[in-house]
Amino acid sequence: MSEKPVSEMSFEEAMAELEAVVGQLERGDVALDRSIELYERGAALKKRCEEELARAEEKVAAITLDADGNPTGARPVEGL
């Protein structure tokens, strides 16, 4: 498990660590206290991934197209 704060992770970093956490929990070979820590970290990682996906979706939605469907630029996205 990374010591990097979840809030500083890229989507890819958070997803990779989330997969590792899920793998450890599925194996069931960790102590109860460690399982709780892993679950809490996993929940935070999941939230980070969801936030990053939402941000990416907003950026994609902001792309403007001309009459032929070609990208012409992007309208501003609030909060970015």
Backbone torsions as a table, in degrees:
resi	resn	phi	psi	omega
1	MET	NA	135.6	-178.5
2	SER	-73.6	149.3	175.0
3	GLU	-91.3	-5.2	-178.9
4	LYS	-66.7	134.4	177.1
5	PRO	-59.5	138.6	-178.2
6	VAL	-57.5	-37.9	-177.1
7	SER	-64.5	-17.7	-179.6
8	GLU	-99.6	-0.7	-176.1
9	MET	-82.9	145.9	170.7
10	SER	-75.2	168.6	177.2
11	PHE	-57.2	-45.8	-176.8
12	GLU	-63.3	-41.4	178.0
13	GLU	-64.2	-45.6	-178.8
14	ALA	-64.6	-40.6	-179.6
15	MET	-66.1	-42.5	179.7
16	ALA	-62.8	-43.6	179.8
17	GLU	-69.5	-37.1	177.6
18	LEU	-60.7	-41.9	177.5
19	GLU	-61.9	-39.7	178.5
20	ALA	-66.1	-41.6	179.2
21	VAL	-62.5	-46.5	179.6
22	VAL	-60.3	-41.6	178.7
23	GLY	-60.3	-43.2	178.7
24	GLN	-64.8	-43.0	-179.4
25	LEU	-66.8	-37.6	179.6
26	GLU	-67.2	-34.9	178.6
27	ARG	-65.8	-32.4	177.6
28	GLY	70.4	21.6	-177.1
29	ASP	-103.6	24.9	178.1
30	VAL	-117.6	153.4	179.9
31	ALA	-64.0	159.2	-177.5
32	LEU	-56.4	-48.2	-179.7
33	ASP	-59.7	-41.9	178.8
34	ARG	-66.6	-37.4	177.7
35	SER	-61.3	-40.7	178.8
36	ILE	-65.0	-43.8	177.1
37	GLU	-60.2	-44.5	180.0
38	LEU	-63.6	-42.0	179.5
39	TYR	-61.7	-44.2	179.5
40	GLU	-63.5	-43.1	177.8
41	ARG	-64.2	-42.0	178.9
42	GLY	-61.2	-40.5	178.5
43	ALA	-63.3	-41.5	178.4
44	ALA	-66.5	-39.6	178.7
45	LEU	-65.5	-41.6	178.4
46	LYS	-60.8	-44.6	179.4
47	LYS	-61.7	-42.6	179.1
48	ARG	-61.1	-44.9	178.9
49	CYS	-61.1	-43.6	178.9
50	GLU	-61.7	-41.7	179.1
51	GLU	-64.0	-44.0	-179.8
52	GLU	-66.2	-38.1	176.4
53	LEU	-64.9	-41.2	178.6
54	ALA	-63.0	-41.0	177.8
55	ARG	-62.3	-43.2	179.6
56	ALA	-64.9	-41.0	178.3
57	GLU	-62.0	-39.4	177.8
58	GLU	-63.0	-41.6	179.2
59	LYS	-64.0	-43.0	179.1
60	VAL	-64.3	-41.9	-179.6
61	ALA	-65.6	-23.8	-178.2
62	ALA	-81.3	-10.4	179.5
63	ILE	-69.5	128.1	179.7
64	THR	-99.5	146.7	-178.6
65	LEU	-119.9	150.5	174.2
66	ASP	-85.3	-174.8	-176.2
67	ALA	-61.4	-25.8	179.6
68	ASP	-91.2	1.6	179.2
69	GLY	86.7	11.7	178.9
70	ASN	-87.9	139.7	178.8
71	PRO	-63.4	134.3	179.5
72	THR	-115.8	-5.9	-178.2
73	GLY	146.4	-160.4	-178.9
74	ALA	-139.7	142.8	173.0
75	ARG	-84.0	153.9	179.9
76	PRO	-61.0	142.9	176.1
77	VAL	-107.2	128.5	-179.7
78	GLU	-59.1	138.9	174.6
79	GLY	81.3	2.1	178.9
80	LEU	-114.3	NA	NA
